[in-house]
Every structure is written in C-alpha cells, then in structure tokens.
Amino acid sequence: EAPAVRFAEEIDLELMAFVQRYAATWVKCSIVSLFGKEPFLQVCPEEVARRLKRNPRLIVPELNDLALLGLLDRARTARGIVFQLTRESATRELASRFSAQAALQAVRPLRQAGAVR
C-alpha cells in the first residue's frame, strides 16, 4: 500500500477540518476543549476565563468568534450573556472527539516519561 494512502487513513480528516475552523489558536483550542468535555455547560465569559486561567479580555472576543462560526450559542439571560455548545449534533460530536483527542495528547508525554500508566 502506498505511504500516502496509509497516511490519509490515519488522519481523521473530519476532525482536522474541525480544528482548522474552530480551534486554530491556543485560546480557541482551550475553549473548544472545555465545551467538548462539558457539552451541557452554559457559562458566562468570566467563568470560562476563570476555568482556563486566562484574562477575560482575551476570552470574550474568542467566544464571540466561535459563536459567529456556529460552534457556540450565545444567549442573554438574567445572569447576563452566557455561551453553550451548539445543539447541532454533528458539531457536538466533533467537539467531544476533539476534547478527547486533546486529553490524549496531554497524557502521552507523561506516559512516555513513565509518570502515567
């Protein structure tokens, strides 16, 4: 089998397109991972910033961008503006897969160092 064919089979093209569209920066990657891990989370920008240990001024534009792209739903509530993962099932599934893959990538170096089994 040709190396290019094997390479294409190993790459999740759907997930790669998802990453390019929604998680192209470290901040967006962290936000997408958070919502992928907790798909029913409905939270204000300040809480997202607190969970990610980031400045809210850095988080708010990224949340708004992800809402414009359709990954997040933005709503005004009695608590103020809140964000949650879209209800669109295929996108929710990709966010979950992305989050699981990101968690795997974080553990892999620890496994190689013998810190995690």
C-alpha positions in Angstrom: 0.0 0.0 0.0 1.3 3.5 -0.9 2.6 5.6 2.1 0.2 8.5 1.1 -2.8 6.2 1.3 -1.8 4.9 4.8 -1.2 8.4 5.9 -4.6 9.5 4.8 -6.2 6.6 6.5 -4.5 7.5 9.8 -5.7 11.1 9.7 -9.2 12.0 10.8 -9.9 14.5 8.0 -13.3 15.5 9.5 -11.6 16.3 12.8 -8.7 18.1 11.0 -11.3 20.4 9.2 -13.0 21.0 12.6 -9.7 22.1 14.2 -8.9 24.4 11.3 -12.3 26.0 11.5 -12.8 26.3 15.3 -9.5 25.6 17.2 -6.8 27.3 15.2 -5.4 29.2 18.1 -4.3 28.1 21.6 -7.1 30.1 23.2 -9.8 28.7 20.9 -8.3 25.2 21.4 -8.8 25.5 25.1 -12.3 26.9 24.8 -13.4 24.1 22.4 -11.8 21.5 24.6 -13.7 22.9 27.6 -17.1 22.8 25.9 -16.3 19.4 24.3 -15.6 18.0 27.7 -18.7 19.5 29.2 -21.2 19.7 26.3 -24.1 20.9 28.5 -22.1 23.7 30.1 -23.9 27.1 30.0 -21.5 29.7 31.3 -20.6 33.4 31.2 -17.3 34.6 29.7 -15.8 35.3 33.1 -16.3 31.7 34.2 -14.7 30.4 31.0 -11.8 32.7 31.7 -11.5 31.5 35.3 -11.6 27.8 34.3 -9.0 28.4 31.6 -6.9 30.6 33.9 -7.0 33.4 31.3 -7.8 37.1 31.2 -11.5 37.6 30.3 -10.5 40.3 27.8 -8.6 37.6 25.9 -11.5 35.1 26.1 -14.5 37.3 25.2 -13.5 38.0 21.6 -12.8 34.3 21.0 -16.1 33.2 22.5 -17.9 35.7 20.2 -16.0 34.5 17.2 -16.9 30.9 18.0 -20.5 32.0 18.3 -20.3 33.7 14.9 -18.8 30.5 13.4 -21.7 28.5 14.8 -19.8 26.4 17.4 -21.3 28.1 20.4 -24.7 29.5 21.0 -24.8 32.9 22.7 -27.8 33.9 24.8 -28.8 36.7 27.1 -30.1 35.5 30.5 -30.9 37.1 33.8 -27.3 36.3 34.7 -26.0 38.2 31.6 -24.5 36.8 28.4 -23.9 33.0 28.5 -22.4 30.6 26.0 -23.1 27.0 25.4 -22.1 24.4 22.8 -24.4 24.4 19.7 -27.3 22.0 19.7 -26.2 20.7 16.2 -25.4 17.0 16.9 -22.6 16.5 14.4 -20.7 19.6 15.6 -21.2 18.5 19.3 -19.8 15.1 18.4 -16.7 16.6 16.8 -16.2 18.9 19.8 -16.3 15.9 22.1 -13.9 13.9 19.8 -11.6 17.0 19.7 -11.6 17.2 23.5 -10.9 13.5 24.0 -8.0 13.8 21.5 -6.6 16.8 23.2 -6.7 15.0 26.6 -4.9 12.0 25.0 -2.2 14.3 23.6 -1.7 15.9 27.1 -1.2 12.5 28.7 1.0 11.0 26.0 4.2 12.8 27.1 3.6 11.8 30.7 3.2 8.1 29.6 6.5 8.3 27.6 8.2 9.7 30.7 6.8 6.8 32.8 4.7 9.2 35.0 1.3 7.7 33.9 0.4 4.1 33.1 
